Amino acid sequence: MKIIHAITKTTLYEAEVRTIRDLVEAAVTANTDLGGSNLSCTDLSYTDLSYTDLSGSNLSGSNLSCTDLSYTDLSYTDLSYSNLSGSNLRYSNLRYSDLSYSDLSYSDLSYSNLSGSNLRYSNLSYSNLSGAKGITPERFTPLRMLYDQPGAIRAYKLVASNGEGPYNGGIKYEIGQSYSVENAGTDETVQCAAGINLATLDWCLHDWKDGYRVLIAEFTADDIAAIPHGTDGKFRVRRCKIVGEKDVSGMVRKEVTA
């Protein structure tokens, strides 16, 4: 089996092995320069690729879940539509890489270089972006438009039947009441933190269960504590007022009991 350069079509590494995974692992063990390699749609999950040069490679559509890519050079690499969930990308070089539509949920991107990278439509939920460099959230976080809205803004608050948030609780939300949290987390590299967590309607409907309610919250741009990078629809505010409840009866699929 061979690993071929994506552009020049020259052989970068060749060995008698059973699978592509075995081939890549053998190449890495042999300290082979895999820059520019064509590994699209390859299953490399749980592989140790740390300190490997994969710059300029085609890894689009690959399964790299739970892979160790720490200190790896992935600059100018096509990682679009790839599965990187749970992977270790700590200190990796992702400069000008294409991560569009990729799944980066639960991945460790701390201290990575993301300057010029394309993160549009990527899933960054629960990922660790602390210390990451070169992030331009305006390129892949549409909700940042909220910062430029004048006057009152409305979003949604998903609550359980008792009026508390379904995950952390603590505050019982009632229509007509105002609420504030003094220590709301302002770090936009953190997906979940203290504060009043509001969301888009589609996010609420996705997490909705029988008995849940969707409240309408009103706030201003100055009340926003953080819009996490690459958020799937959830953000935090310091204060808001509950002004109503959304009728979602025709928008959700209710559980059927026998």
C-alpha positions in Angstrom: 0.0 0.0 0.0 1.1 3.6 -0.7 0.5 7.0 0.7 0.4 9.4 -2.3 1.0 13.1 -2.5 -2.3 14.8 -3.1 -0.9 17.1 -5.8 2.3 15.6 -7.3 1.0 12.0 -7.0 4.5 10.9 -5.9 4.8 8.1 -3.3 5.5 9.4 0.2 5.5 6.0 1.9 5.0 2.4 0.9 4.7 -0.8 2.9 3.2 -4.2 2.9 0.3 -3.8 5.4 -3.3 -4.7 5.7 -5.0 -1.3 6.2 -4.5 2.4 5.6 -4.4 2.9 9.4 -1.5 0.4 9.6 0.2 2.2 6.7 -0.1 5.6 8.4 1.1 4.3 11.7 4.1 2.7 10.1 4.9 5.9 8.2 4.7 7.9 11.5 6.9 5.3 13.3 9.5 5.7 10.4 9.4 9.5 10.9 8.2 10.0 7.3 7.3 13.4 6.1 3.6 13.0 5.2 3.0 16.7 4.2 0.7 17.0 1.2 -0.5 13.4 1.6 -3.9 12.3 0.3 -5.7 10.6 3.1 -9.3 11.7 2.4 -12.1 9.5 3.9 -9.6 7.5 5.9 -10.4 6.0 9.3 -7.6 7.1 11.6 -9.6 7.2 14.9 -7.6 6.5 18.1 -4.3 6.8 16.1 -1.2 8.6 17.6 -0.2 11.2 15.0 1.4 13.6 17.5 4.4 15.6 16.2 3.6 14.5 12.6 4.0 16.8 9.6 0.7 16.6 7.7 0.8 20.1 6.3 -1.0 20.6 3.0 -2.6 17.1 3.3 -6.1 16.2 2.1 -7.9 14.7 5.1 -11.4 15.7 4.1 -14.1 13.3 5.3 -11.7 11.4 7.5 -12.5 9.9 10.9 -10.0 11.3 13.3 -12.1 11.0 16.4 -10.1 10.5 19.6 -6.8 10.8 17.6 -3.7 12.4 19.2 -2.8 15.2 16.9 -0.9 17.3 19.5 2.0 19.3 18.2 1.1 18.2 14.7 1.6 20.5 11.7 -1.8 20.6 9.9 -1.3 24.0 8.3 -3.0 24.4 4.9 -4.7 21.0 5.4 -8.1 20.1 4.1 -10.0 18.7 7.1 -13.5 19.7 5.9 -16.3 17.3 6.8 -13.9 15.3 9.0 -14.7 13.8 12.4 -12.3 15.2 15.0 -14.6 14.7 18.0 -12.6 14.0 21.2 -9.3 14.4 19.4 -6.2 16.0 21.0 -5.1 19.0 18.9 -3.2 20.7 21.7 -0.4 22.9 20.4 -1.2 21.8 16.8 -0.6 24.1 13.9 -3.9 24.6 12.0 -3.0 27.8 10.3 -5.0 28.3 7.1 -6.5 24.8 7.4 -10.1 24.1 6.2 -12.1 22.8 9.1 -15.5 23.7 7.6 -18.3 21.3 8.5 -16.0 19.3 10.7 -17.0 17.8 14.1 -14.7 19.3 16.7 -16.9 18.6 19.7 -15.2 17.6 22.9 -11.8 18.2 21.2 -8.8 19.8 22.9 -7.7 22.8 20.8 -5.9 24.6 23.6 -2.9 26.6 22.5 -3.4 25.6 18.9 -2.7 28.0 16.0 -6.0 28.7 14.2 -5.0 31.9 12.4 -6.6 32.0 8.9 -8.4 28.7 9.4 -11.9 28.1 8.1 -14.2 27.0 11.0 -17.4 27.8 9.2 -20.2 25.4 10.2 -17.9 23.3 12.3 -19.1 21.8 15.6 -17.2 23.3 18.5 -19.5 22.3 21.2 -17.7 21.4 24.5 -14.3 21.9 22.8 -11.4 23.5 24.7 -10.2 26.6 22.9 -8.3 28.1 25.9 -5.1 29.8 24.7 -5.8 29.1 21.1 -4.2 31.7 18.8 -5.5 33.5 15.7 -9.2 32.9 16.3 -11.5 35.2 14.3 -15.0 34.4 15.7 -16.7 36.7 13.3 -15.9 34.3 10.5 -17.8 31.3 12.1 -20.1 32.5 14.8 -23.2 34.1 13.3 -24.7 35.0 16.7 -22.1 37.7 17.1 -24.6 39.9 15.2 -26.3 40.3 18.6 -23.6 42.7 19.7 -24.7 45.2 17.1 -28.4 45.1 17.8 -29.9 48.4 19.2 -32.4 48.4 21.9 -34.3 45.4 23.2 -33.3 41.9 21.8 -35.3 38.7 22.3 -34.1 35.1 22.5 -35.4 32.0 24.2 -34.9 30.2 27.6 -35.5 26.5 27.8 -36.9 25.5 31.2 -38.3 22.4 32.8 -41.9 22.2 34.0 -41.0 23.9 37.3 -39.5 27.0 35.5 -35.8 26.1 36.2 -33.2 25.4 33.7 -33.2 21.7 32.8 -29.5 21.2 33.3 -28.1 23.3 36.2 -31.3 24.9 37.7 -30.9 27.3 40.5 -33.2 30.0 39.2 -36.9 29.6 38.8 -38.0 31.8 35.9 -41.4 33.4 35.8 -43.0 35.6 33.2 -42.8 39.3 34.0 -39.7 38.9 36.3 -36.2 40.2 35.7 -33.1 38.2 36.6 -29.4 38.9 36.9 -26.2 36.9 37.6 -23.2 38.8 38.9 -20.5 36.3 38.1 -21.5 35.5 34.5 -18.6 33.9 32.6 -17.2 36.2 29.9 -14.6 33.8 28.4 -15.8 33.2 24.8 -13.5 30.1 24.5 -15.7 28.4 27.1 -18.9 26.9 25.8 -20.7 26.5 29.2 -20.2 28.7 32.2 -22.1 30.7 34.8 -24.7 33.1 33.7 -28.2 33.1 32.3 -28.0 30.8 29.3 -30.3 31.8 26.4 -30.5 30.3 23.0 -32.0 30.4 19.5 -35.4 28.7 19.0 -33.9 25.8 17.0 -31.5 25.0 19.9 -34.4 24.9 22.4 -36.4 22.7 20.2 -33.5 20.3 19.7 -33.1 19.9 23.5 -36.9 19.9 24.2 -38.5 17.1 26.1 -42.1 16.4 27.3 -42.9 18.9 30.0 -40.3 21.5 29.0 -41.3 25.1 28.2 -39.7 27.7 26.0 -39.7 31.2 27.6 -39.1 34.4 25.8 -36.3 36.5 27.3 -35.6 40.2 26.6 -32.2 41.8 27.0 -29.8 44.4 25.4 -26.4 44.0 23.7 -24.8 45.4 26.9 -26.3 42.5 28.9 -24.5 39.9 26.9 -21.7 38.2 28.9 -20.4 35.9 26.2 -21.2 34.4 22.8 -19.0 31.3 22.7 -16.9 30.7 19.6 -18.7 28.4 17.2 -21.7 28.1 19.4 -24.5 25.9 18.1 -27.1 28.5 19.4 -26.5 29.0 23.1 -25.0 32.1 24.7 -24.8 33.8 28.1 -26.3 37.1 29.4 -25.8 38.9 32.7 -29.4 39.9 33.0 -32.7 39.6 31.2 -36.5 39.9 31.7 -38.9 37.0 30.9 -41.6 38.6 28.8 -43.6 35.6 27.6 -43.7 32.0 26.6 -43.4 30.5 23.2 -46.1 28.1 22.0 -44.0 25.2 20.5 -46.8 22.6 20.5 -46.8 22.3 16.7 -43.0 22.4 16.5 -42.0 19.4 18.7 -42.4 15.7 18.6 -44.0 14.6 21.8 -43.3 11.2 23.4 -46.0 8.6 22.8 -46.9 6.4 25.8 -48.7 3.1 25.5 
